[in-house]
Amino acid sequence: MDMHWTDFTRTGPGTLAGRYMRMFWHPVFRGRDLPSGRSVPIRLMSEDFTLYRGEGGAPHLVAFRCAHRGTQLSTGWVEGDDIRCFYHGWKYDGSGQCIEQPAEPEPYCQRINIRSYPVAEYLGLIFVYLGEGEPPPVPRFPDFESSRDPRAQSPWPCNFFNRLENIHDDFRISPIRRGFADMADPKSIEVEETASGILQRARRPDGSVTVGYVHMPNILQYSVSASDADAANGAWSPVVWVVPIDDDHFRSFSISKTRSEDAAESERRREARSVSNQTRIPAEEIGAAILDGTLRLQDVTDRTMNLNQVLDYVAVVGQGRVADHANEHAGQEDAAVLLLWHVWTRELRALAEGQPLKEWRRS
């Protein structure tokens, strides 16, 4: 077997997994964090870019550096719908076309063009497409479109695939997790490939059913200990995008359903969560302290924090920056992970050989 078919972790330019991931839209920023007239540097799949929002409100993604002397373009300023480099004042429009060269007696703007990328704003998130050619439609999540409060998680210091594989671990309760969750071990686990990705269903002795998805290629979604009927009717928790920053870091973006309430009440709830988050120790900080030995997992007793996030951080980051699967011993309980590996291997092999890829569709 050609092992690069199973290299899911490297997503930089020119890698096979990187080519595959660039065939999909990915969120990179919360819309409300990028006001009009601002530019910021972002890193996605080991590439650097310039994200800016024009004064008219439209977001744009262009190359990281100015084509003149290569300085960082985000350090410049936005003028109208364009961005100007601070170094010598070269100015680019949203398509990457240079439109001004102030110090040139005979400007040659028409010959200068930096790369630009398709951008879409949806669910309060800014999505970008880094692939070649015409982008596919932006995936839609109609049942989440009433939400006004997407969340952006701090970067985690490990590969994005560590987090994707973690989906199966939310269905069984290890001895240490029993101290934080009133859930029994599942009596059965079912795994299948669907039109959207990988589905896992855990049935528990009390009759409840917990359902989780990996929507290909990098979206997680869970139900919250629901009955089969509830799961079928969309009793879902947040949709979570697991986005590679580089091969050693990823960032998650999530969107939750909004309760049936007016806009004012929704905003009050968002502000209350914001105040709570300001006084809460971040889960990443607690998880890092546990991993470096200054805090024991058993000593974490503050139930007001997001304990699931702490547990996930410890498990996922604790696997190392890139998990060493060669020395793992997978068992029957790892059926979802094994199927995920199989699907990714199949798709990467098809891409490498120029064969048709599966068209993933979320129902």
Secondary structure, 3 states (H helix, E strand, C coil): CCHHHHCCCCCCCCCHHHHHHCCCEEEEEEHHHCCCCCEEEEEECCEEEEEEECCCCCEEEEECECCCCCCEHHHCEEECCEEECCCCCCEECCCCEEEECCCCCCCCHHHCECCEECEEEECCEEEEECCCCCCCCCCCCHHHCCCCCCEECCCECCCHHHHHHHHHHHCCCCCCHHHCCCCCCCCEEEEEECCCEEEEEEECCCCCEEEEEEECCCEEEEECCECHHHHHCCCEEEEEEEEEEECCEEEEEEECCCCCCCHHHHHHHHHHHHHHHHHCCCHHHHHHHHHCCCCCHHHCCCCCCCHHHHHHHHHHHCCCCCCCHHHCCCCHHHHHHHHHHHHHHHHHHHHHHCCCCCCCCCC
